[in-house]
Amino acid sequence: MVIALLLAACSTLSTLDGAKTLAPGQASVSAGLSLQAGNNPVAQTGLPIPQLETLVRVGIAPDVDVGFRLYLLGVGSDIRYRVWHADDWHLATGLGVSTLPLPGAGFVEAKVPLTLQRDLSRRFSVSGGPRAVLRDQWNATVGGTITRLDTFLGGGARAELVVHTFVIGLGGDLYARPSRHALPAWSVALGIGWRGLSEADRRARDAR
């Protein structure tokens, strides 16, 4: 029972990123606090469950960055690729994998987002798009191991404000679970963080 209650916060559906990837060598660190409901078997009461997470991102190539996420009873990583951009528009996709192997219980999940971002100014942007999540969860019981395969289909949106290297964002996600005909799962998240300057930003700053 204790493990089952702990697993209530083991996963996260929150969106903490847009579509604009970091430049090679550029890094960011952010923390997010969210309320989530319907994202696991325990959270079926309709009451939201808090989740706290930390995300580190690093640009590794033009239009490509990677992220490493640590949250309550879970870890994950992802790769993000900006497939198209023009002026203030950015389109990105990627693949994220998260897991939590515990004695007698755990999960592994894969997440594929498609995100479109519009920079409304140098400081403010909005983004959103569809997401798909596939999660395999297992629990050991006296009678054996019980497995549960869930699919989440939905979308997320995020508004972001950047002041120099300080970033604050507000996001929301909503998912249906067609494999179980269950109530929708949702998340509302507030994130704050730091984003380092790219090499181009540093050159522009030094030129002034």
Sine and cosine of phi, psi and omega as CSV:
sin_phi,cos_phi,sin_psi,cos_psi,sin_omega,cos_omega
0.00,0.00,-0.65,0.76,0.00,-1.00
-0.89,0.46,-0.70,0.72,0.02,-1.00
-0.89,0.46,-0.65,0.76,0.00,-1.00
-0.88,0.47,-0.65,0.76,0.01,-1.00
-0.93,0.36,-0.62,0.78,0.05,-1.00
-0.89,0.46,-0.62,0.79,0.00,-1.00
-0.92,0.39,-0.20,0.98,0.05,-1.00
-0.87,0.50,-0.42,0.91,0.00,-1.00
-0.92,-0.39,0.29,0.96,-0.15,-0.99
-0.98,0.18,-0.25,0.97,-0.06,-1.00
-0.82,-0.57,0.26,-0.97,0.00,-1.00
-0.63,-0.77,0.66,-0.75,0.04,-1.00
-0.92,-0.40,0.10,1.00,-0.15,-0.99
-0.97,0.23,0.49,-0.87,0.05,-1.00
-0.98,-0.19,0.87,-0.49,-0.01,-1.00
-0.89,-0.45,0.15,0.99,-0.06,-1.00
-0.69,-0.72,0.37,-0.93,0.19,-0.98
-0.98,-0.21,-0.51,-0.86,-0.04,-1.00
-0.95,-0.31,-0.18,0.98,-0.04,-1.00
-0.99,0.13,0.92,-0.39,-0.05,-1.00
-0.97,0.23,0.36,-0.93,0.07,-1.00
-0.97,0.23,0.51,-0.86,0.05,-1.00
-0.95,0.32,0.38,-0.92,0.03,-1.00
-0.81,0.59,0.79,-0.62,-0.03,-1.00
1.00,0.05,-0.27,0.96,0.02,-1.00
-0.98,0.21,0.56,-0.83,-0.05,-1.00
-0.69,-0.72,0.39,-0.92,0.07,-1.00
-0.58,-0.81,0.48,-0.88,0.06,-1.00
-0.71,-0.70,0.77,-0.64,-0.02,-1.00
-0.62,-0.79,0.38,-0.93,0.07,-1.00
-0.79,-0.62,0.63,-0.78,-0.03,-1.00
-0.77,-0.64,0.64,-0.77,0.10,-0.99
-0.87,-0.50,0.82,-0.58,-0.09,-1.00
-0.71,-0.71,0.32,-0.95,0.21,-0.98
-0.91,-0.42,0.77,-0.64,-0.07,-1.00
-0.71,-0.70,0.53,-0.85,0.03,-1.00
-0.62,-0.79,0.59,-0.81,0.08,-1.00
0.98,0.20,0.20,0.98,-0.08,-1.00
-1.00,-0.07,0.12,0.99,0.05,-1.00
-0.27,-0.96,0.21,-0.98,-0.09,-1.00
-0.87,0.49,-0.49,0.87,-0.04,-1.00
-0.97,0.25,-0.52,0.85,-0.12,-0.99
-1.00,0.05,0.71,0.70,-0.01,-1.00
-0.98,-0.20,0.08,1.00,0.01,-1.00
-0.98,0.20,-0.22,0.97,-0.06,-1.00
1.00,-0.03,-0.19,0.98,0.03,-1.00
-0.99,0.14,0.75,-0.66,0.00,-1.00
-0.94,0.35,0.54,-0.84,0.00,-1.00
-0.90,-0.44,0.75,-0.66,-0.01,-1.00
-0.96,0.28,0.51,-0.86,0.05,-1.00
-0.65,-0.76,0.67,-0.74,0.02,-1.00
-0.85,-0.53,0.73,-0.68,-0.06,-1.00
-0.56,-0.83,0.42,-0.91,0.05,-1.00
-0.83,-0.56,0.69,-0.72,-0.05,-1.00
-0.78,-0.63,0.78,-0.63,0.08,-1.00
-0.89,-0.45,0.77,-0.64,0.03,-1.00
-0.82,-0.57,0.56,-0.83,0.02,-1.00
-0.65,-0.76,0.74,-0.68,0.10,-1.00
-0.98,0.20,0.76,-0.64,-0.06,-1.00
-0.91,-0.42,-0.27,0.96,0.01,-1.00
-0.27,-0.96,0.28,-0.96,0.08,-1.00
-0.81,0.58,0.82,-0.57,0.04,-1.00
0.94,0.34,0.23,0.97,0.00,-1.00
-0.71,-0.70,0.77,-0.64,0.17,-0.99
-0.65,-0.76,0.25,-0.97,0.00,-1.00
-0.82,-0.57,0.48,-0.88,0.00,-1.00
-0.77,-0.63,0.50,-0.87,0.04,-1.00
-0.77,-0.64,0.84,-0.54,-0.13,-0.99
-0.87,-0.50,0.73,-0.68,0.08,-1.00
-0.83,-0.56,0.82,-0.57,0.01,-1.00
-0.64,-0.77,0.04,-1.00,-0.08,-1.00
-0.84,0.54,0.93,-0.36,0.03,-1.00
0.87,0.50,0.72,0.69,0.07,-1.00
-0.09,-1.00,0.45,-0.89,0.08,-1.00
-0.69,-0.73,0.42,-0.91,0.01,-1.00
-0.32,-0.95,0.23,-0.97,0.08,-1.00
-0.55,-0.84,0.34,-0.94,0.01,-1.00
-0.45,-0.89,0.32,-0.95,0.14,-0.99
-0.84,-0.54,0.69,-0.73,-0.05,-1.00
-0.84,-0.55,0.72,-0.70,-0.03,-1.00
-0.80,-0.60,0.84,-0.54,0.07,-1.00
-0.99,0.11,0.95,-0.30,-0.12,-0.99
-0.99,0.12,-0.33,0.94,-0.05,-1.00
-0.33,-0.94,0.59,-0.81,0.15,-0.99
-0.41,-0.91,0.56,-0.83,0.01,-1.00
-0.47,-0.88,0.87,-0.49,-0.04,-1.00
0.82,0.57,-0.92,-0.40,-0.07,-1.00
-0.99,-0.15,0.20,0.98,-0.03,-1.00
-0.95,-0.30,0.61,-0.79,0.01,-1.00
-0.63,-0.77,0.67,-0.74,0.05,-1.00
-0.78,-0.63,0.79,-0.61,-0.07,-1.00
-0.66,-0.76,0.45,-0.89,0.14,-0.99
-0.68,-0.74,-0.05,-1.00,-0.02,-1.00
0.12,-0.99,-0.20,-0.98,0.02,-1.00
-0.58,-0.81,0.78,-0.62,0.05,-1.00
-0.86,-0.52,0.58,-0.81,0.02,-1.00
-0.76,-0.65,0.74,-0.67,0.03,-1.00
-0.76,-0.65,0.41,-0.91,-0.01,-1.00
-0.37,-0.93,0.28,-0.96,0.14,-0.99
-0.40,-0.91,1.00,-0.08,0.05,-1.00
-1.00,0.01,0.93,-0.36,0.06,-1.00
-0.92,-0.40,0.37,-0.93,0.10,-1.00
-0.87,0.49,0.93,-0.37,0.04,-1.00
1.00,0.05,-0.07,1.00,-0.01,-1.00
-0.34,-0.94,0.35,-0.94,0.05,-1.00
0.28,-0.96,-0.07,-1.00,0.02,-1.00
-0.39,-0.92,0.32,-0.95,0.20,-0.98
-0.62,-0.78,0.67,-0.75,-0.05,-1.00
-0.61,-0.79,0.43,-0.90,0.08,-1.00
-0.83,-0.56,0.65,-0.76,-0.04,-1.00
-0.76,-0.65,0.76,-0.65,0.02,-1.00
-0.84,-0.54,0.94,-0.35,0.05,-1.00
-0.98,-0.22,0.40,-0.91,0.20,-0.98
-0.76,-0.65,0.90,-0.44,-0.18,-0.98
-0.81,-0.58,0.76,-0.65,0.10,-1.00
-0.94,-0.35,0.77,-0.64,-0.03,-1.00
-0.84,-0.55,0.62,-0.78,0.09,-1.00
-0.83,-0.56,0.85,-0.53,0.09,-1.00
-0.99,0.11,0.94,-0.34,-0.02,-1.00
-0.99,0.15,-0.37,0.93,0.08,-1.00
-0.33,-0.94,-0.05,-1.00,0.04,-1.00
-0.91,0.42,-0.38,0.92,-0.09,-1.00
-0.94,-0.34,-0.38,0.92,-0.16,-0.99
-0.82,-0.57,0.68,-0.74,0.02,-1.00
-0.57,-0.82,0.37,-0.93,0.10,-1.00
-0.77,-0.64,0.52,-0.85,-0.02,-1.00
-0.49,-0.87,0.29,-0.96,0.03,-1.00
0.08,-1.00,0.16,-0.99,0.02,-1.00
0.32,-0.95,0.02,-1.00,-0.04,-1.00
-0.97,0.23,0.42,-0.91,0.08,-1.00
-0.64,-0.76,0.50,-0.87,0.10,-1.00
-0.74,-0.67,0.73,-0.69,-0.02,-1.00
-0.78,-0.62,0.74,-0.67,0.09,-1.00
-0.87,-0.50,0.85,-0.52,-0.08,-1.00
-0.79,-0.62,0.74,-0.67,0.11,-0.99
-0.93,-0.36,0.86,-0.52,-0.04,-1.00
-0.83,-0.55,0.59,-0.80,-0.02,-1.00
-0.67,-0.74,0.52,-0.85,0.06,-1.00
-0.65,-0.76,0.72,-0.70,0.03,-1.00
-1.00,0.04,0.75,-0.66,0.04,-1.00
-0.82,-0.58,0.06,-1.00,0.03,-1.00
-0.87,0.49,-0.58,0.81,-0.02,-1.00
-1.00,0.08,-0.04,1.00,-0.01,-1.00
0.73,-0.68,-0.15,-0.99,-0.03,-1.00
-1.00,-0.04,0.77,-0.63,0.03,-1.00
-0.98,-0.20,0.81,-0.58,0.03,-1.00
-0.94,-0.35,0.44,-0.90,-0.04,-1.00
-0.60,-0.80,0.84,-0.54,0.03,-1.00
-0.94,-0.33,0.87,-0.49,-0.03,-1.00
-0.88,-0.47,0.57,-0.82,0.17,-0.99
-0.86,-0.50,0.65,-0.76,0.04,-1.00
-0.83,-0.56,0.84,-0.55,0.03,-1.00
-0.83,-0.56,0.82,-0.57,-0.03,-1.00
-0.06,-1.00,-0.63,-0.78,-0.04,-1.00
-0.32,-0.95,0.21,-0.98,0.02,-1.00
-0.64,-0.77,0.37,-0.93,0.03,-1.00
-0.62,-0.78,0.45,-0.89,-0.06,-1.00
-0.49,-0.87,0.65,-0.76,0.15,-0.99
-0.91,-0.41,0.68,-0.73,-0.13,-0.99
-0.71,-0.71,0.69,-0.72,0.06,-1.00
-0.87,-0.50,0.78,-0.63,-0.01,-1.00
-0.87,-0.49,0.81,-0.59,0.09,-1.00
-0.84,-0.54,0.97,-0.26,-0.11,-0.99
0.85,0.53,-0.96,-0.29,0.03,-1.00
-0.94,-0.33,0.08,1.00,0.01,-1.00
-1.00,-0.06,0.73,-0.69,-0.08,-1.00
-0.81,-0.59,0.72,-0.69,0.12,-0.99
-0.75,-0.66,0.70,-0.71,-0.05,-1.00
-0.65,-0.76,0.49,-0.87,0.06,-1.00
-0.79,-0.61,0.82,-0.57,-0.06,-1.00
-0.74,-0.67,0.36,-0.93,0.06,-1.00
-0.60,-0.80,0.58,-0.82,-0.01,-1.00
-0.70,-0.71,0.58,-0.81,0.03,-1.00
-0.65,-0.76,0.79,-0.61,-0.08,-1.00
-0.76,-0.65,0.64,-0.77,0.23,-0.97
-0.99,-0.10,0.39,-0.92,0.02,-1.00
-0.83,-0.56,0.99,0.17,-0.10,-0.99
-0.90,0.44,-0.43,0.90,-0.04,-1.00
-0.94,0.34,-0.36,0.93,-0.04,-1.00
-0.84,-0.55,-0.02,1.00,-0.02,-1.00
0.78,0.62,0.64,0.77,-0.05,-1.00
-1.00,-0.10,0.09,-1.00,0.05,-1.00
-0.90,0.45,0.45,-0.89,0.00,-1.00
-0.88,0.47,0.46,-0.89,0.13,-0.99
-0.97,-0.24,0.58,-0.82,-0.03,-1.00
-0.55,-0.83,0.29,-0.96,0.01,-1.00
-0.50,-0.87,0.63,-0.78,0.14,-0.99
-0.79,-0.61,0.81,-0.58,-0.14,-0.99
-0.74,-0.68,0.61,-0.79,0.13,-0.99
-0.90,-0.43,0.80,-0.60,-0.03,-1.00
-0.82,-0.57,0.60,-0.80,0.11,-0.99
-0.74,-0.67,0.49,-0.87,-0.03,-1.00
-0.11,-0.99,-0.09,-1.00,0.01,-1.00
-0.83,-0.56,0.67,-0.74,0.04,-1.00
-0.78,-0.63,0.89,-0.46,-0.02,-1.00
-0.92,0.39,0.37,-0.93,0.04,-1.00
-0.97,0.25,0.59,-0.81,0.11,-0.99
-0.97,0.23,0.17,-0.98,0.02,-1.00
-0.88,0.48,-0.62,0.78,0.03,-1.00
-0.91,0.42,-0.64,0.77,0.03,-1.00
-0.90,0.44,-0.65,0.76,0.01,-1.00
-0.91,0.41,-0.64,0.77,0.03,-1.00
-0.91,0.42,-0.65,0.76,0.03,-1.00
-0.91,0.42,-0.62,0.79,0.03,-1.00
-0.92,0.40,-0.68,0.73,-0.02,-1.00
-0.94,0.34,-0.41,0.91,-0.02,-1.00
-0.97,0.23,-0.32,0.95,-0.05,-1.00
-0.97,0.24,0.00,0.00,0.00,0.00
